Amino acid sequence: MQFLRIEDEIGYLKKRYEIKKKIEDMFLNEGYVQIEPSIFEDFDIFEHVNKWLKKESMVKVIGGSSDVLILRPDITTNIIRNLIPRWQEGFKLKLFYNSSIYRNQEIVNIREVRQMGIEYLGEDSLKADKEVVLLALKILDSFDSRFILEMSNSKYINGLLKEMDIEENHKRHIKDLIYRKNRQELVSYMGILNVPKSIYDTLASITDLQGKIETVEVKAKLYYLNDEMMEALDEIKAISKLIEEKGYKSNVQVDMSLITELDYYDGLIFKGYLPQSYKSIISGGRYDSFTGIFGKEVPAIGFSIDMDELTEINYEEG
């Protein structure tokens, strides 16, 4: 955000600090401990485990021994890469961070994005899912009661893709089309791949599977093809019961076509929005299998908060 007057910039920084302190207190009250992620990542390692992120978007630097490093594009990857190789059985960690990610963008060149977030490691899936979702709901509600949380479960799409006997690059392209909500191109691409009718019907309808949980559940059950897809619906239903008990039912919608940018989630996924912005303020989910890439599969769930967007919204409102 650019400022012409110094006092405006100071006012913005003051507002950002107030928001940071408010969220930090909520994290601390839930038992989270602050961690400080490293700013650097090894380019080859990061690119290998995060194939969705385009190489051109990574900010590269050359180390003293001519190693190619990047300024971290994702904080979760950074934390997991450092912790999992040292993980001990029975560990449970509740961590939070206040940091930044860096991306190359054509218009603004290198962009710094300030984020706060949490990582909950080592806890049984459903218990942690409920706790993390509830914390996300409370944070959104503390800024505007008209917020919306979009929720899904990646097992639905992942389970569907397992029914398809096609190469991984085709599956990634299908996911990319779903991510971009490009139904027309998705239908065309399925025609090229000559997929079975049952899979065609499900993928052609995937972007329509959104709305209130009761409505989506009925529709989604019509298209499920295996146990993994049904498991996704069961897990969403379990979370939705908690949401209703806590009085947030009207704030939550289900979108079975929801896919996040880095796509390392393997269970619950969610995005949170405030009415003043079309950008997601909160984004997160469960990523157990992603931890396995670094040596040991550990139950893991978390979310990040776009502090720049959240601060801008609140600053403009005064």
N, C-alpha and C positions, 0 to 999 in steps of 0.2 A: 504494500500500500504506500502510495506516494503522498507527501505532505508539502504544502507551500509554506505553512507557518510552523515555527518550532513548537508553539503551545499546543497545536493540534497533534503533533507527533508525540509530545509528552503525555497528552491525554490518552492517546491510543495505547502507549506503553503502560500507563497506569491501569487502564482497563484490562489489558492482557495479564498483568500481574494479579489483579483481583480474581480473574477467571481461573488462572493457574492455581492460586491459593485455595479457591473454593473446591476445585476438582481434586487437588492434592489432599485436602482434608477428608474428602469422601473416600479416597483410596486408603488413607491411613486408618480411618474408622473401620474399614473392612479387613484390616490386617495386612495390607500390602506394604512391601519394603522397597525403597527406591534403588534402582540399579542404573549405572552409567555406561551405556553401550559405547564400543569403539567407533570412531568416525570412519575407519577404513575397512574395506573388504578386499579380498583377493579376487581379481576380475574373473579368472578361470573357474574358481570354485563357485562364485555367485552365479555366473552365467550358466553353469552346469545344473544347478539345483533350481534355478528360476528361469525356465525356458520361455515363459510368457513375456517377460520384460524385454523390450527391444534393446539391442546393444547400443544403438544411437542415443538412447535416453540416459545411458550411464555416464557419469562424470569421471573420466579416467585421469589418473596421475601416475607418474613414474617414480618408483622408490629408488633409494640409494644404490641398490644392487641391480637396477634396471628391471625390477619386477613391476608388472602392470597392476596397479591398485585402482579401486574406485571409491569415491565418497559414497557412503552407504545409501542405497536406494530404498532399503526396507529395514526396519528396526527388529522385527521378529526374527528374521534370518540371522541377523547379527547376534542376538541374544542366544538363540538356540545353538548356533555354531560354537559359541564359547562355553556353554553350560553342559550340553549333552555328552561330550566325550568324557566328562568328569562325573557323570551322574551315578548316584548310588541308589540301590534298591530301597524303596520305602520313603524316599525324599518327597516332600511336598513344598513347593515354593510359590509364594504369591508376590509377584514383582510388579513395580510400576516404573515408568520412565517419563522424563520430560526432555525431549531431544528434537533432532531435525533429520529429515531425509533430503537427498539432493538428486535433482533430475536435470538433464539437458532438455531445453524446450526451444523451439525455433524462434518464438517471438521474444522471450526474455532471456535467452541464452541459458545460463545456469540458474535454476530456481531452487531456493531453500524453502522447505515446507516444515513448519514447526508442528510437532505432534506430542501429545501425551497419550499414555496407554497402559494396559496391564497385560501380564502373561501369568496364567495360573497353571502350574505344572505339577503332575503327579497325582491329581485327584480323580476319582471315579467319574466317568463321563456325565451322567445325568445330574448328579449333585452339583458339579462344577458348572455345567451348562446353565442350570437354573440360577445359580448365584451370579454368574457373569452377566447373563441377560438382565436380571433384576437390577444390577448395578448400572448397566447401560440405560435402562428405562428411567431410573432415578436421576441420572445425570441429565438426560434430555428433558425430563419433567421439570428439573430445577431451573431451566432456562426458558421453557415455554410449554405449557400444558397441552398445546395443540400439536405436539410433535407426532411424527409417524415413524414406526419401526417396521421395516420390511424384513421378513424372516423366510428362510428356506433350509433345505438340507441337501448338500451336494451328493449324498448317496443316491438321490433320485436320478439325476442326470448321469452320474458315474455308473450306476447300475444299468441304466438304459444302454449306455455305450458298450458295456460288456457283452451285450447281446449281439453286437455288430462285429462281424468277422472282417475288419478292415484295419489298415495300418495306422499307427499312432499319429502320423501327421494328418491323416484324414479326421481322426477324432479331435485333434487339437483345432482343426479348422472349423469343425462343427461347433465346438465350444466357443470359438471366437465369434461365430455368427450369432449364437445364442446370447453371448455377452453383449453384442451390439444390437440385439433385438431385431435382427435383419431377417424377418420371416420369409420374405420373398426369395432372397438368395439361398436361404436354408432349404426351402422346398426344392429349388432348382438343383442344388448340390446333391440332395438325396436322390433326385432323379438320375443324376450322372452316376452315382454309386449303386443305383438299382437295389436299394434296401428293401427288405420284406415289408409288406403292408402294415403289420402291427407296429413296427418301429417307425415307419413313415407317418402313420396316424398320430403317434405319440409326439414325435418331434414337430410335426406340423401344428400341433395344438399346444406345445409347451409354453409359448408366450401368452396363451389365454388362461393358463393355470395360475391366476392371481386374484386376490380379493380376501374376503374374510375366511378364516380357517375352515368353517363348516362347509362353505361353498366349494372351496378348493379341494378339500378332502374327498368330497363326493366325486368331483370331476377327475381328480388324479387317480383314484382307485380304478376308474374305468380303463386306464391306460397302463397300469403297472404290469411288468412282465417277469419280475423275479422277486425274491425275498429281500434283496438289498433295497429295491425301490419301495417296498412296503415298510421296511424298517425306517426309511426316511420319514414316511408319513406318521408312523407310530411315535417317533421321537419329536416331531413337530407338535403332535397332539399332546404329548406329555408336558412340553414347555408351555403350550397354550393354556393348559389348566392352571398353571401357576400365574400366568399373565392375567387370567380372568379373576383369580382369587385376590390379586393385588390391585384390581380395579383399573387395569390398563387395556382391557379388551378392545375398546374403541380406538386405541392408538396403534394397534398392531395389524398388519396385513401380511399375507403369505404370497410369495412369488416364486413358483417352482423353477422359473427360468433364471433366477438370480445366480450370477457368477461374478466373482471378484477379480480384480486386475491381475493379481499374482497367481491365483488359482491353486494354492497349496492346501486348501481346506478339504476335509474328508468327512464332514458331518454337518452340524449346525452352522449356518452362516447368517449374518444379519447386517443391515445398514440402517442408520438412524438419520432422520431429517428434521429440520426445523422449518416452519412455514415461510420464513424470510429468505430461504435459499433453495435452489434446485440441487446444490451439491450435498453429498452425504457428509454429515458431521462426525458420525461414528461408523466404523466398519470393522467387522471381526468375524470370528468363528473358531471351530475346532480343527486342529491340524496334527493329530497323533502321528499319522504316517510320515509327515514331513520331518519329524524329529528322528525317525529311523534312518534317514539319509546320513545323519551325523553320528551313527554308531549304535543307538538304542532307541527303540520306540517307547515313548513316554506319553501318557495322557496329557494333552495340552490344549488350552483354549485362551483366547485373548481378544482384545480390540484396541484400535487406535482412535484418537480424536484429532480432527483437523483444527488445530488451535488458531491458525490464521483465519479460516472461514468463521469460526465461532467468535473470535474477537471482533472481526469486521462487522458481523451482524449486531453484536451488542454495543459496539462503539457508535454505529450509525443510529441506533435507537436511543442513545444517550444514557 
